[in-house]
Amino acid sequence: MRRNFQGTDRGKRVVADDGTAVGTIVRTDGDRASVLLDPERSEPGDPTGETGSRTTVAIDRRGVAESTNDRVRLVEGADPTDARRRA
């Protein structure tokens, strides 16, 4: 992605390079964005079972291959689920 993330990127869907859904951008901070993972992306031990608790991951703009009005597609091989964090 040529530009930093902006407030208008919040709410965009994030998809992997193969088209599978990853989550939704919930926070932006310059060259990084926080993505709220979809429930099906959770793994055992993730706090998704607790009321109001979900998992976020950070993505870097260098890991973005394409950004449209409604979605952000990650570069091939990018796995944002490596750095999980409780929301």
C-alpha positions in Angstrom: 0.0 0.0 0.0 1.5 3.3 -1.0 -0.1 5.4 1.7 -0.5 5.1 5.5 -3.7 3.8 6.9 -6.3 6.5 7.5 -9.5 6.8 9.5 -11.5 6.0 6.4 -10.0 2.5 6.4 -11.9 1.6 9.6 -14.6 -0.9 8.9 -12.9 -2.3 5.8 -12.8 -6.1 5.5 -9.4 -7.7 5.5 -8.9 -10.7 3.2 -5.9 -13.0 2.7 -4.3 -13.3 -0.7 -6.4 -16.4 -1.5 -9.6 -14.4 -0.8 -10.5 -15.9 2.6 -11.8 -13.5 5.2 -9.5 -12.4 8.1 -11.4 -9.7 9.9 -12.3 -6.0 10.0 -10.1 -3.0 10.6 -11.0 -1.3 13.9 -8.2 1.1 14.5 -5.6 2.9 12.4 -2.3 4.4 13.4 -0.2 5.6 10.4 1.5 2.6 8.9 -0.2 0.0 11.1 -3.8 -1.0 11.6 -5.6 -3.2 14.2 -7.8 -5.9 12.8 -10.5 -7.6 14.8 -10.4 -11.2 13.7 -13.4 -13.1 12.6 -14.6 -15.7 15.1 -13.7 -18.6 12.8 -10.1 -17.4 12.8 -9.8 -18.0 16.5 -7.8 -20.9 17.9 -8.0 -22.7 21.2 -6.9 -20.4 24.0 -8.0 -17.2 22.2 -10.4 -15.3 24.5 -13.3 -15.3 22.1 -15.6 -17.3 24.4 -15.6 -14.6 27.1 -18.4 -12.0 26.9 -17.3 -9.0 24.9 -13.9 -10.4 24.3 -12.3 -10.8 20.8 -8.8 -11.0 19.4 -7.1 -8.3 17.4 -3.9 -8.4 15.3 -1.8 -5.7 13.8 -1.0 -5.4 10.1 1.6 -3.2 8.5 0.9 -1.3 5.3 3.8 -3.1 3.7 1.8 -6.3 4.0 -1.1 -4.9 2.0 -1.2 -5.8 -1.7 -4.4 -3.9 -2.6 -6.9 -1.6 -0.9 -10.3 -0.8 -2.4 -13.3 1.1 -1.0 -14.5 -1.9 1.0 -11.6 -4.3 1.5 -7.9 -4.7 2.0 -6.2 -7.7 0.4 -2.9 -8.9 2.0 0.2 -9.9 0.1 0.9 -13.5 -0.6 2.2 -15.4 2.5 1.1 -12.7 5.0 -0.3 -14.2 8.2 -1.6 -11.5 10.5 -2.8 -14.1 13.0 0.8 -14.6 14.3 0.6 -11.7 16.7 -2.7 -12.1 18.5 -3.8 -9.7 21.2 -6.9 -9.6 23.3 -9.2 -6.8 22.4 
